[in-house]
Amino acid sequence: MADSPPVRPAATLLALRDAPDGFEVLMLRRNLNSDFVGGAHVFPGGGVDPRDTSPLARARTNGLSDEAASARLGLESGGLAFYVASVRELFEEAGLLVVCDAAGKPLTTSESSVRSLAKDRRALNAGDLDFFELLERENYFVHASALHYLAHWVTPEGPPRRYDTRFFVALAPSDQVAAHDEGETVAHRWLRPREALAAQARGEFEMIFPTIRNLEAIADFDRADEVLRYAEGLRDIPRIEPRLIERNGVIVPVIPGDAD
């Protein structure tokens, strides 16, 4: 398609937590006025920014080199930026910060530091604070080794925006509180994957194709650590780019293996 928009690199993070009836995943509802999947329930994520590829970003990342990250993603270089972007976007959109100290010990937050994180997040989203300045100030490091690569999806030709997105999974920090940003996102919910899929099937919960397929991929696990082990064991993760076809007057996405 000659007028297809450029494909932007992006990263998405499925934040998981255990609950009495099974593990849950954090989902955000996009603003209804958004020009890309407005109103849909999604995982936190967004485009890879130039700063995510900078030497400072690499210096403020612990547990994974760019060489190792790139090899995991099947890239020649620049793979670490996807890990960094997913952590940054999770903080911007949902207020959860997956970071550690220089020794790789995960951040533990007191009540006062939780309030401080909320204040920093507001400053970051207002453009008054840079994510990497925050990391430097607090001597935090992106905890890249806590993330596990899950899937690779590319937006099909047709929509006004296209993304080449890497999906990751990680445990949500247990002592932090998730909250939507009241801008790009207007609501947040912790849901069991089967619960989200059932609501979508009933027409009560709008989700896009990659979100549905990623939920289906992890829905049969009982605990969050099982999902992490599953993702850690994946090899040769395929690049999936759906096609859009018309079926009974409705445009629907299909991927190889689907019955047209």
Number of C-alpha atoms within 10 A of each C-alpha: 6 5 8 13 14 12 15 16 18 25 27 27 28 26 25 24 21 17 14 7 9 17 21 25 23 23 23 24 24 26 19 14 11 13 11 14 18 15 20 20 26 22 23 27 26 22 18 24 16 10 16 22 18 12 9 14 20 19 13 21 26 21 15 18 17 19 14 15 22 18 15 17 22 14 13 11 14 18 21 24 26 28 31 26 27 30 26 27 23 25 26 26 24 26 22 25 23 26 24 23 19 16 9 18 12 17 16 14 15 11 10 8 12 17 14 13 19 19 11 20 25 16 15 17 16 10 10 11 14 16 21 20 14 16 19 14 8 10 14 23 28 31 26 24 15 20 25 24 23 25 23 21 21 19 21 19 19 13 12 12 16 19 19 20 25 23 24 24 23 25 20 21 19 12 13 20 14 21 20 22 20 14 13 17 24 16 18 22 16 17 18 22 23 16 13 25 22 12 14 16 12 10 10 11 15 21 22 13 14 21 19 17 14 17 18 14 15 19 19 13 14 16 17 23 16 14 23 21 11 16 20 14 11 13 11 9 14 11 14 17 18 18 15 16 13 10 10 7 7 9 11 14 19 16 12 10 6 7 6 11
